[in-house]
Amino acid sequence: KVTRLQHGDMTVYDELFFIGCPKFLSPVVSENSSSPFGSSGPRGLQLQVFKTEVEQQRLIPTLRSFLKLYTSIPISKLAKFLDMHENEVRCCLMAFKHKKEIAKGRWWRPNHHGYRLLR
């Protein structure tokens, strides 16, 4: 499974999510048999959120390796290395920066009114 994960096989993420996730309850009581969340209910909705997060973080290890290798690199050159458009690389870099700041706990900053969310 690790090899399939490294190659980006999203079905492995589905399997592992359903094995390890808690059982989610629907916040809405439905009168008819069709669920407002689709055929798999709240677990399916949480799976979609999880898969979106995985997709956003898919390129972060590759970006980190390039950023460690080069002290400064133009976005155009990085885009050529990654076989992506410059705007996509820019979005990936912003996502990388955002995830890094959240991991460090820097997305809240104290001010004279208490705490505020950084933007």
Number of C-alpha atoms within 10 A of each C-alpha: 11 9 8 12 12 9 9 14 13 13 11 14 18 15 11 11 16 15 9 8 11 9 9 12 10 13 7 10 9 10 7 7 6 10 15 15 14 11 11 11 15 19 20 16 16 16 17 13 12 15 16 12 11 14 13 15 14 14 16 18 11 11 17 12 10 16 13 10 10 10 7 9 11 9 15 15 11 19 16 12 10 15 10 12 13 17 12 11 20 15 12 18 17 12 16 19 13 15 16 14 14 12 10 9 10 12 16 14 11 10 8 6 6 8 11 12 9 10 6
